[in-house]
C-alpha cells in the first residue's frame, strides 16, 4: 500500500493558528451510489475507504 503523508510547512501552521477563531467547519460531500452524502456521516470503514482514494488533477 502506497500512502503519502502530508506535512504542513511552518508558515502554513502559523497562518492557521493566527486565524483559528475565524475558521468554520467545512462539510465534505462525496458521491455515493448516485447521490451526495457528507463524509462525516460515514461509518468507520467507509471513512477509511474515503481516505485511501486517489485524488487527481485533470
mmCIF file as Biopython writes it, N, C-alpha, C and O atoms, coordinates in Angstrom:
data_model
#
loop_
_atom_site.group_PDB
_atom_site.id
_atom_site.type_symbol
_atom_site.label_atom_id
_atom_site.label_alt_id
_atom_site.label_comp_id
_atom_site.label_asym_id
_atom_site.label_entity_id
_atom_site.label_seq_id
_atom_site.pdbx_PDB_ins_code
_atom_site.Cartn_x
_atom_site.Cartn_y
_atom_site.Cartn_z
_atom_site.occupancy
_atom_site.B_iso_or_equiv
_atom_site.auth_seq_id
_atom_site.auth_asym_id
_atom_site.pdbx_PDB_model_num
ATOM 1   N N  . UNK A ? 1  ? 0.847   -1.169 0.000   1.0 0.0 1  A 1 
ATOM 2   C CA . UNK A ? 1  ? 0.000   0.000  0.000   1.0 0.0 1  A 1 
ATOM 3   C C  . UNK A ? 1  ? 0.896   1.237  0.000   1.0 0.0 1  A 1 
ATOM 4   O O  . UNK A ? 1  ? 1.767   1.370  0.860   1.0 0.0 1  A 1 
ATOM 5   N N  . UNK A ? 2  ? 0.695   2.125  -0.937  1.0 0.0 2  A 1 
ATOM 6   C CA . UNK A ? 2  ? 1.495   3.332  -1.054  1.0 0.0 2  A 1 
ATOM 7   C C  . UNK A ? 2  ? 0.684   4.520  -0.552  1.0 0.0 2  A 1 
ATOM 8   O O  . UNK A ? 2  ? -0.220  4.995  -1.239  1.0 0.0 2  A 1 
ATOM 9   N N  . UNK A ? 3  ? 1.006   4.997  0.647   1.0 0.0 3  A 1 
ATOM 10  C CA . UNK A ? 3  ? 0.277   6.144  1.210   1.0 0.0 3  A 1 
ATOM 11  C C  . UNK A ? 3  ? 1.231   7.315  1.366   1.0 0.0 3  A 1 
ATOM 12  O O  . UNK A ? 3  ? 2.363   7.153  1.820   1.0 0.0 3  A 1 
ATOM 13  N N  . UNK A ? 4  ? 0.769   8.480  0.989   1.0 0.0 4  A 1 
ATOM 14  C CA . UNK A ? 4  ? 1.571   9.676  1.137   1.0 0.0 4  A 1 
ATOM 15  C C  . UNK A ? 4  ? 1.140   10.406 2.398   1.0 0.0 4  A 1 
ATOM 16  O O  . UNK A ? 4  ? -0.050  10.513 2.693   1.0 0.0 4  A 1 
ATOM 17  N N  . UNK A ? 5  ? 2.118   10.904 3.135   1.0 0.0 5  A 1 
ATOM 18  C CA . UNK A ? 5  ? 1.830   11.662 4.343   1.0 0.0 5  A 1 
ATOM 19  C C  . UNK A ? 5  ? 2.041   13.135 4.036   1.0 0.0 5  A 1 
ATOM 20  O O  . UNK A ? 5  ? 3.116   13.554 3.608   1.0 0.0 5  A 1 
ATOM 21  N N  . UNK A ? 6  ? 0.998   13.903 4.263   1.0 0.0 6  A 1 
ATOM 22  C CA . UNK A ? 6  ? 1.095   15.333 4.007   1.0 0.0 6  A 1 
ATOM 23  C C  . UNK A ? 6  ? 1.730   16.016 5.203   1.0 0.0 6  A 1 
ATOM 24  O O  . UNK A ? 6  ? 1.343   15.764 6.344   1.0 0.0 6  A 1 
ATOM 25  N N  . UNK A ? 7  ? 2.708   16.882 4.948   1.0 0.0 7  A 1 
ATOM 26  C CA . UNK A ? 7  ? 3.317   17.660 6.017   1.0 0.0 7  A 1 
ATOM 27  C C  . UNK A ? 7  ? 3.028   19.127 5.753   1.0 0.0 7  A 1 
ATOM 28  O O  . UNK A ? 7  ? 3.075   19.596 4.615   1.0 0.0 7  A 1 
ATOM 29  N N  . UNK A ? 8  ? 2.732   19.832 6.819   1.0 0.0 8  A 1 
ATOM 30  C CA . UNK A ? 8  ? 2.443   21.251 6.689   1.0 0.0 8  A 1 
ATOM 31  C C  . UNK A ? 8  ? 3.724   22.052 6.883   1.0 0.0 8  A 1 
ATOM 32  O O  . UNK A ? 8  ? 4.560   21.719 7.723   1.0 0.0 8  A 1 
ATOM 33  N N  . UNK A ? 9  ? 3.860   23.093 6.109   1.0 0.0 9  A 1 
ATOM 34  C CA . UNK A ? 9  ? 5.008   23.973 6.262   1.0 0.0 9  A 1 
ATOM 35  C C  . UNK A ? 9  ? 4.796   24.830 7.506   1.0 0.0 9  A 1 
ATOM 36  O O  . UNK A ? 9  ? 3.654   25.127 7.857   1.0 0.0 9  A 1 
ATOM 37  N N  . UNK A ? 10 ? 5.875   25.234 8.180   1.0 0.0 10 A 1 
ATOM 38  C CA . UNK A ? 10 ? 5.734   26.086 9.377   1.0 0.0 10 A 1 
ATOM 39  C C  . UNK A ? 10 ? 4.939   27.357 9.093   1.0 0.0 10 A 1 
ATOM 40  O O  . UNK A ? 10 ? 4.195   27.830 9.952   1.0 0.0 10 A 1 
ATOM 41  N N  . UNK A ? 11 ? 5.094   27.906 7.898   1.0 0.0 11 A 1 
ATOM 42  C CA . UNK A ? 11 ? 4.381   29.125 7.525   1.0 0.0 11 A 1 
ATOM 43  C C  . UNK A ? 11 ? 2.870   28.871 7.525   1.0 0.0 11 A 1 
ATOM 44  O O  . UNK A ? 11 ? 2.099   29.713 7.986   1.0 0.0 11 A 1 
ATOM 45  N N  . UNK A ? 12 ? 2.454   27.727 7.016   1.0 0.0 12 A 1 
ATOM 46  C CA . UNK A ? 12 ? 1.035   27.370 6.979   1.0 0.0 12 A 1 
ATOM 47  C C  . UNK A ? 12 ? 0.491   27.167 8.379   1.0 0.0 12 A 1 
ATOM 48  O O  . UNK A ? 12 ? -0.609  27.624 8.690   1.0 0.0 12 A 1 
ATOM 49  N N  . UNK A ? 13 ? 1.253   26.484 9.231   1.0 0.0 13 A 1 
ATOM 50  C CA . UNK A ? 13 ? 0.810   26.248 10.610  1.0 0.0 13 A 1 
ATOM 51  C C  . UNK A ? 13 ? 0.631   27.557 11.353  1.0 0.0 13 A 1 
ATOM 52  O O  . UNK A ? 13 ? -0.335  27.715 12.100  1.0 0.0 13 A 1 
ATOM 53  N N  . UNK A ? 14 ? 1.541   28.497 11.163  1.0 0.0 14 A 1 
ATOM 54  C CA . UNK A ? 14 ? 1.427   29.807 11.812  1.0 0.0 14 A 1 
ATOM 55  C C  . UNK A ? 14 ? 0.183   30.542 11.339  1.0 0.0 14 A 1 
ATOM 56  O O  . UNK A ? 14 ? -0.511  31.167 12.141  1.0 0.0 14 A 1 
ATOM 57  N N  . UNK A ? 15 ? -0.102  30.473 10.058  1.0 0.0 15 A 1 
ATOM 58  C CA . UNK A ? 15 ? -1.268  31.138 9.497   1.0 0.0 15 A 1 
ATOM 59  C C  . UNK A ? 15 ? -2.557  30.531 10.046  1.0 0.0 15 A 1 
ATOM 60  O O  . UNK A ? 15 ? -3.491  31.257 10.385  1.0 0.0 15 A 1 
ATOM 61  N N  . UNK A ? 16 ? -2.608  29.202 10.136  1.0 0.0 16 A 1 
ATOM 62  C CA . UNK A ? 16 ? -3.789  28.539 10.685  1.0 0.0 16 A 1 
ATOM 63  C C  . UNK A ? 16 ? -3.999  28.897 12.152  1.0 0.0 16 A 1 
ATOM 64  O O  . UNK A ? 16 ? -5.124  29.151 12.581  1.0 0.0 16 A 1 
ATOM 65  N N  . UNK A ? 17 ? -2.923  28.916 12.909  1.0 0.0 17 A 1 
ATOM 66  C CA . UNK A ? 17 ? -3.029  29.256 14.333  1.0 0.0 17 A 1 
ATOM 67  C C  . UNK A ? 17 ? -3.476  30.704 14.514  1.0 0.0 17 A 1 
ATOM 68  O O  . UNK A ? 17 ? -4.244  31.009 15.427  1.0 0.0 17 A 1 
ATOM 69  N N  . UNK A ? 18 ? -3.006  31.578 13.665  1.0 0.0 18 A 1 
ATOM 70  C CA . UNK A ? 18 ? -3.345  33.007 13.759  1.0 0.0 18 A 1 
ATOM 71  C C  . UNK A ? 18 ? -4.836  33.243 13.529  1.0 0.0 18 A 1 
ATOM 72  O O  . UNK A ? 18 ? -5.429  34.113 14.166  1.0 0.0 18 A 1 
ATOM 73  N N  . UNK A ? 19 ? -5.441  32.482 12.633  1.0 0.0 19 A 1 
ATOM 74  C CA . UNK A ? 19 ? -6.843  32.688 12.265  1.0 0.0 19 A 1 
ATOM 75  C C  . UNK A ? 19 ? -7.764  31.596 12.801  1.0 0.0 19 A 1 
ATOM 76  O O  . UNK A ? 19 ? -8.834  31.363 12.238  1.0 0.0 19 A 1 
ATOM 77  N N  . UNK A ? 20 ? -7.368  30.928 13.873  1.0 0.0 20 A 1 
ATOM 78  C CA . UNK A ? 20 ? -8.138  29.809 14.423  1.0 0.0 20 A 1 
ATOM 79  C C  . UNK A ? 20 ? -9.563  30.216 14.777  1.0 0.0 20 A 1 
ATOM 80  O O  . UNK A ? 20 ? -10.493 29.456 14.506  1.0 0.0 20 A 1 
ATOM 81  N N  . UNK A ? 21 ? -9.763  31.369 15.365  1.0 0.0 21 A 1 
ATOM 82  C CA . UNK A ? 21 ? -11.104 31.788 15.786  1.0 0.0 21 A 1 
ATOM 83  C C  . UNK A ? 21 ? -12.019 32.089 14.605  1.0 0.0 21 A 1 
ATOM 84  O O  . UNK A ? 21 ? -13.239 32.004 14.743  1.0 0.0 21 A 1 
ATOM 85  N N  . UNK A ? 22 ? -11.465 32.436 13.458  1.0 0.0 22 A 1 
ATOM 86  C CA . UNK A ? 22 ? -12.262 32.797 12.289  1.0 0.0 22 A 1 
ATOM 87  C C  . UNK A ? 22 ? -12.657 31.581 11.449  1.0 0.0 22 A 1 
ATOM 88  O O  . UNK A ? 22 ? -13.510 31.685 10.567  1.0 0.0 22 A 1 
ATOM 89  N N  . UNK A ? 23 ? -12.041 30.434 11.720  1.0 0.0 23 A 1 
ATOM 90  C CA . UNK A ? 23 ? -12.294 29.249 10.911  1.0 0.0 23 A 1 
ATOM 91  C C  . UNK A ? 23 ? -13.660 28.651 11.233  1.0 0.0 23 A 1 
ATOM 92  O O  . UNK A ? 23 ? -14.134 28.729 12.366  1.0 0.0 23 A 1 
ATOM 93  N N  . UNK A ? 24 ? -14.285 28.052 10.219  1.0 0.0 24 A 1 
ATOM 94  C CA . UNK A ? 24 ? -15.558 27.365 10.396  1.0 0.0 24 A 1 
ATOM 95  C C  . UNK A ? 24 ? -15.426 25.930 9.909   1.0 0.0 24 A 1 
ATOM 96  O O  . UNK A ? 24 ? -14.530 25.609 9.128   1.0 0.0 24 A 1 
ATOM 97  N N  . UNK A ? 25 ? -16.312 25.081 10.368  1.0 0.0 25 A 1 
ATOM 98  C CA . UNK A ? 25 ? -16.280 23.680 9.971   1.0 0.0 25 A 1 
ATOM 99  C C  . UNK A ? 25 ? -16.713 23.552 8.511   1.0 0.0 25 A 1 
ATOM 100 O O  . UNK A ? 25 ? -17.686 24.171 8.078   1.0 0.0 25 A 1 
ATOM 101 N N  . UNK A ? 26 ? -15.988 22.757 7.783   1.0 0.0 26 A 1 
ATOM 102 C CA . UNK A ? 26 ? -16.276 22.543 6.367   1.0 0.0 26 A 1 
ATOM 103 C C  . UNK A ? 26 ? -16.815 21.126 6.194   1.0 0.0 26 A 1 
ATOM 104 O O  . UNK A ? 26 ? -16.163 20.162 6.593   1.0 0.0 26 A 1 
ATOM 105 N N  . UNK A ? 27 ? -17.992 20.996 5.606   1.0 0.0 27 A 1 
ATOM 106 C CA . UNK A ? 27 ? -18.552 19.681 5.327   1.0 0.0 27 A 1 
ATOM 107 C C  . UNK A ? 27 ? -18.079 19.215 3.951   1.0 0.0 27 A 1 
ATOM 108 O O  . UNK A ? 27 ? -18.196 19.940 2.963   1.0 0.0 27 A 1 
ATOM 109 N N  . UNK A ? 28 ? -17.552 18.019 3.902   1.0 0.0 28 A 1 
ATOM 110 C CA . UNK A ? 28 ? -17.083 17.440 2.650   1.0 0.0 28 A 1 
ATOM 111 C C  . UNK A ? 28 ? -18.123 16.431 2.190   1.0 0.0 28 A 1 
ATOM 112 O O  . UNK A ? 28 ? -18.474 15.511 2.928   1.0 0.0 28 A 1 
ATOM 113 N N  . UNK A ? 29 ? -18.610 16.606 0.981   1.0 0.0 29 A 1 
ATOM 114 C CA . UNK A ? 29 ? -19.587 15.687 0.402   1.0 0.0 29 A 1 
ATOM 115 C C  . UNK A ? 29 ? -18.907 14.852 -0.670  1.0 0.0 29 A 1 
ATOM 116 O O  . UNK A ? 29 ? -17.969 15.310 -1.322  1.0 0.0 29 A 1 
ATOM 117 N N  . UNK A ? 30 ? -19.378 13.637 -0.849  1.0 0.0 30 A 1 
ATOM 118 C CA . UNK A ? 30 ? -18.893 12.777 -1.910  1.0 0.0 30 A 1 
ATOM 119 C C  . UNK A ? 30 ? -20.078 12.022 -2.510  1.0 0.0 30 A 1 
ATOM 120 O O  . UNK A ? 30 ? -21.112 11.851 -1.864  1.0 0.0 30 A 1 
ATOM 121 N N  . UNK A ? 31 ? -19.916 11.586 -3.726  1.0 0.0 31 A 1 
ATOM 122 C CA . UNK A ? 31 ? -20.992 10.892 -4.415  1.0 0.0 31 A 1 
ATOM 123 C C  . UNK A ? 31 ? -20.955 9.417  -4.055  1.0 0.0 31 A 1 
ATOM 124 O O  . UNK A ? 31 ? -19.941 8.749  -4.258  1.0 0.0 31 A 1 
ATOM 125 N N  . UNK A ? 32 ? -22.050 8.911  -3.525  1.0 0.0 32 A 1 
ATOM 126 C CA . UNK A ? 32 ? -22.160 7.510  -3.137  1.0 0.0 32 A 1 
ATOM 127 C C  . UNK A ? 32 ? -23.449 6.950  -3.736  1.0 0.0 32 A 1 
ATOM 128 O O  . UNK A ? 32 ? -24.538 7.457  -3.467  1.0 0.0 32 A 1 
ATOM 129 N N  . UNK A ? 33 ? -23.320 5.914  -4.537  1.0 0.0 33 A 1 
ATOM 130 C CA . UNK A ? 33 ? -24.484 5.241  -5.114  1.0 0.0 33 A 1 
ATOM 131 C C  . UNK A ? 33 ? -25.458 6.205  -5.804  1.0 0.0 33 A 1 
ATOM 132 O O  . UNK A ? 33 ? -26.674 6.050  -5.690  1.0 0.0 33 A 1 
ATOM 133 N N  . UNK A ? 34 ? -24.922 7.190  -6.512  1.0 0.0 34 A 1 
ATOM 134 C CA . UNK A ? 34 ? -25.753 8.074  -7.308  1.0 0.0 34 A 1 
ATOM 135 C C  . UNK A ? 34 ? -26.251 9.325  -6.614  1.0 0.0 34 A 1 
ATOM 136 O O  . UNK A ? 34 ? -26.949 10.125 -7.237  1.0 0.0 34 A 1 
ATOM 137 N N  . UNK A ? 35 ? -25.920 9.525  -5.348  1.0 0.0 35 A 1 
ATOM 138 C CA . UNK A ? 35 ? -26.326 10.756 -4.674  1.0 0.0 35 A 1 
ATOM 139 C C  . UNK A ? 35 ? -25.198 11.226 -3.767  1.0 0.0 35 A 1 
ATOM 140 O O  . UNK A ? 35 ? -24.274 10.463 -3.486  1.0 0.0 35 A 1 
ATOM 141 N N  . UNK A ? 36 ? -25.260 12.466 -3.308  1.0 0.0 36 A 1 
ATOM 142 C CA . UNK A ? 36 ? -24.201 13.056 -2.498  1.0 0.0 36 A 1 
ATOM 143 C C  . UNK A ? 36 ? -24.508 12.922 -1.012  1.0 0.0 36 A 1 
ATOM 144 O O  . UNK A ? 36 ? -25.633 13.160 -0.573  1.0 0.0 36 A 1 
ATOM 145 N N  . UNK A ? 37 ? -23.490 12.538 -0.243  1.0 0.0 37 A 1 
ATOM 146 C CA . UNK A ? 37 ? -23.609 12.387 1.201   1.0 0.0 37 A 1 
ATOM 147 C C  . UNK A ? 37 ? -22.418 13.038 1.873   1.0 0.0 37 A 1 
ATOM 148 O O  . UNK A ? 37 ? -21.321 13.038 1.314   1.0 0.0 37 A 1 
ATOM 149 N N  . UNK A ? 38 ? -22.612 13.603 3.080   1.0 0.0 38 A 1 
ATOM 150 C CA . UNK A ? 38 ? -21.463 14.154 3.807   1.0 0.0 38 A 1 
ATOM 151 C C  . UNK A ? 38 ? -20.579 13.026 4.330   1.0 0.0 38 A 1 
ATOM 152 O O  . UNK A ? 38 ? -21.080 12.019 4.830   1.0 0.0 38 A 1 
ATOM 153 N N  . UNK A ? 39 ? -19.278 13.196 4.215   1.0 0.0 39 A 1 
ATOM 154 C CA . UNK A ? 39 ? -18.329 12.176 4.648   1.0 0.0 39 A 1 
ATOM 155 C C  . UNK A ? 39 ? -18.422 11.943 6.154   1.0 0.0 39 A 1 
ATOM 156 O O  . UNK A ? 39 ? -18.184 10.825 6.611   1.0 0.0 39 A 1 
ATOM 157 N N  . UNK A ? 40 ? -18.760 12.959 6.930   1.0 0.0 40 A 1 
ATOM 158 C CA . UNK A ? 40 ? -18.809 12.782 8.384   1.0 0.0 40 A 1 
ATOM 159 C C  . UNK A ? 40 ? -19.909 11.816 8.820   1.0 0.0 40 A 1 
ATOM 160 O O  . UNK A ? 40 ? -19.873 11.318 9.944   1.0 0.0 40 A 1 
ATOM 161 N N  . UNK A ? 41 ? -20.884 11.543 7.955   1.0 0.0 41 A 1 
ATOM 162 C CA . UNK A ? 41 ? -21.950 10.604 8.317   1.0 0.0 41 A 1 
ATOM 163 C C  . UNK A ? 41 ? -21.591 9.151  7.987   1.0 0.0 41 A 1 
ATOM 164 O O  . UNK A ? 41 ? -22.374 8.243  8.265   1.0 0.0 41 A 1 
ATOM 165 N N  . UNK A ? 42 ? -20.407 8.926  7.395   1.0 0.0 42 A 1 
ATOM 166 C CA . UNK A ? 42 ? -19.971 7.579  7.053   1.0 0.0 42 A 1 
ATOM 167 C C  . UNK A ? 42 ? -19.624 6.792  8.310   1.0 0.0 42 A 1 
ATOM 168 O O  . UNK A ? 42 ? -19.291 7.366  9.347   1.0 0.0 42 A 1 
ATOM 169 N N  . UNK A ? 43 ? -19.709 5.460  8.199   1.0 0.0 43 A 1 
ATOM 170 C CA . UNK A ? 43 ? -19.227 4.626  9.297   1.0 0.0 43 A 1 
ATOM 171 C C  . UNK A ? 43 ? -17.700 4.545  9.218   1.0 0.0 43 A 1 
ATOM 172 O O  . UNK A ? 43 ? -17.100 5.048  8.269   1.0 0.0 43 A 1 
ATOM 173 N N  . UNK A ? 44 ? -17.078 3.916  10.210  1.0 0.0 44 A 1 
ATOM 174 C CA . UNK A ? 44 ? -15.611 3.897  10.305  1.0 0.0 44 A 1 
ATOM 175 C C  . UNK A ? 44 ? -14.970 3.283  9.059   1.0 0.0 44 A 1 
ATOM 176 O O  . UNK A ? 44 ? -13.985 3.815  8.548   1.0 0.0 44 A 1 
ATOM 177 N N  . UNK A ? 45 ? -15.511 2.186  8.572   1.0 0.0 45 A 1 
ATOM 178 C CA . UNK A ? 45 ? -14.945 1.520  7.399   1.0 0.0 45 A 1 
ATOM 179 C C  . UNK A ? 45 ? -15.016 2.379  6.153   1.0 0.0 45 A 1 
ATOM 180 O O  . UNK A ? 45 ? -14.056 2.451  5.386   1.0 0.0 45 A 1 
ATOM 181 N N  . UNK A ? 46 ? -16.151 3.030  5.950   1.0 0.0 46 A 1 
ATOM 182 C CA . UNK A ? 46 ? -16.335 3.878  4.769   1.0 0.0 46 A 1 
ATOM 183 C C  . UNK A ? 46 ? -15.430 5.108  4.841   1.0 0.0 46 A 1 
ATOM 184 O O  . UNK A ? 46 ? -14.914 5.555  3.816   1.0 0.0 46 A 1 
ATOM 185 N N  . UNK A ? 47 ? -15.232 5.663  6.050   1.0 0.0 47 A 1 
ATOM 186 C CA . UNK A ? 47 ? -14.309 6.801  6.205   1.0 0.0 47 A 1 
ATOM 187 C C  . UNK A ? 47 ? -12.893 6.388  5.820   1.0 0.0 47 A 1 
ATOM 188 O O  . UNK A ? 47 ? -12.169 7.156  5.187   1.0 0.0 47 A 1 
ATOM 189 N N  . UNK A ? 48 ? -12.497 5.166  6.206   1.0 0.0 48 A 1 
ATOM 190 C CA . UNK A ? 48 ? -11.175 4.657  5.844   1.0 0.0 48 A 1 
ATOM 191 C C  . UNK A ? 48 ? -11.020 4.523  4.344   1.0 0.0 48 A 1 
ATOM 192 O O  . UNK A ? 48 ? -9.983  4.886  3.788   1.0 0.0 48 A 1 
ATOM 193 N N  . UNK A ? 49 ? -12.048 4.002  3.685   1.0 0.0 49 A 1 
ATOM 194 C CA . UNK A ? 49 ? -12.015 3.881  2.219   1.0 0.0 49 A 1 
ATOM 195 C C  . UNK A ? 49 ? -11.897 5.254  1.572   1.0 0.0 49 A 1 
ATOM 196 O O  . UNK A ? 49 ? -11.168 5.422  0.594   1.0 0.0 49 A 1 
ATOM 197 N N  . UNK A ? 50 ? -12.606 6.230  2.110   1.0 0.0 50 A 1 
ATOM 198 C CA . UNK A ? 50 ? -12.567 7.579  1.539   1.0 0.0 50 A 1 
ATOM 199 C C  . UNK A ? 50 ? -11.167 8.181  1.643   1.0 0.0 50 A 1 
ATOM 200 O O  . UNK A ? 50 ? -10.716 8.854  0.716   1.0 0.0 50 A 1 
ATOM 201 N N  . UNK A ? 51 ? -10.472 7.947  2.762   1.0 0.0 51 A 1 
ATOM 202 C CA . UNK A ? 51 ? -9.120  8.463  2.938   1.0 0.0 51 A 1 
ATOM 203 C C  . UNK A ? 51 ? -8.130  7.825  1.965   1.0 0.0 51 A 1 
ATOM 204 O O  . UNK A ? 51 ? -7.142  8.455  1.586   1.0 0.0 51 A 1 
ATOM 205 N N  . UNK A ? 52 ? -8.384  6.591  1.561   1.0 0.0 52 A 1 
ATOM 206 C CA . UNK A ? 52 ? -7.469  5.889  0.666   1.0 0.0 52 A 1 
ATOM 207 C C  . UNK A ? 52 ? -7.684  6.230  -0.799  1.0 0.0 52 A 1 
ATOM 208 O O  . UNK A ? 52 ? -6.887  5.820  -1.643  1.0 0.0 52 A 1 
ATOM 209 N N  . UNK A ? 53 ? -8.720  6.958  -1.119  1.0 0.0 53 A 1 
ATOM 210 C CA . UNK A ? 53 ? -8.980  7.313  -2.519  1.0 0.0 53 A 1 
ATOM 211 C C  . UNK A ? 53 ? -7.865  8.185  -3.071  1.0 0.0 53 A 1 
ATOM 212 O O  . UNK A ? 53 ? -7.262  8.984  -2.353  1.0 0.0 53 A 1 
ATOM 213 N N  . UNK A ? 54 ? -7.607  8.017  -4.347  1.0 0.0 54 A 1 
ATOM 214 C CA . UNK A ? 54 ? -6.589  8.818  -5.026  1.0 0.0 54 A 1 
ATOM 215 C C  . UNK A ? 54 ? -7.245  10.010 -5.698  1.0 0.0 54 A 1 
ATOM 216 O O  . UNK A ? 54 ? -8.161  9.854  -6.505  1.0 0.0 54 A 1 
ATOM 217 N N  . UNK A ? 55 ? -6.772  11.200 -5.361  1.0 0.0 55 A 1 
ATOM 218 C CA . UNK A ? 55 ? -7.284  12.424 -5.988  1.0 0.0 55 A 1 
ATOM 219 C C  . UNK A ? 55 ? -6.324  12.821 -7.094  1.0 0.0 55 A 1 
ATOM 220 O O  . UNK A ? 55 ? -5.109  12.707 -6.931  1.0 0.0 55 A 1 
ATOM 221 N N  . UNK A ? 56 ? -6.845  13.279 -8.196  1.0 0.0 56 A 1 
ATOM 222 C CA . UNK A ? 56 ? -6.012  13.668 -9.310  1.0 0.0 56 A 1 
ATOM 223 C C  . UNK A ? 56 ? -6.513  14.959 -9.932  1.0 0.0 56 A 1 
ATOM 224 O O  . UNK A ? 56 ? -7.680  15.328 -9.797  1.0 0.0 56 A 1 
ATOM 225 N N  . UNK A ? 57 ? -5.599  15.638 -10.617 1.0 0.0 57 A 1 
ATOM 226 C CA . UNK A ? 57 ? -5.946  16.864 -11.343 1.0 0.0 57 A 1 
ATOM 227 C C  . UNK A ? 57 ? -5.929  16.537 -12.813 1.0 0.0 57 A 1 
ATOM 228 O O  . UNK A ? 57 ? -5.032  15.849 -13.299 1.0 0.0 57 A 1 
ATOM 229 N N  . UNK A ? 58 ? -6.920  17.031 -13.517 1.0 0.0 58 A 1 
ATOM 230 C CA . UNK A ? 58 ? -7.030  16.765 -14.933 1.0 0.0 58 A 1 
ATOM 231 C C  . UNK A ? 58 ? -6.093  17.623 -15.738 1.0 0.0 58 A 1 
ATOM 232 O O  . UNK A ? 58 ? -6.061  17.521 -16.964 1.0 0.0 58 A 1 
#
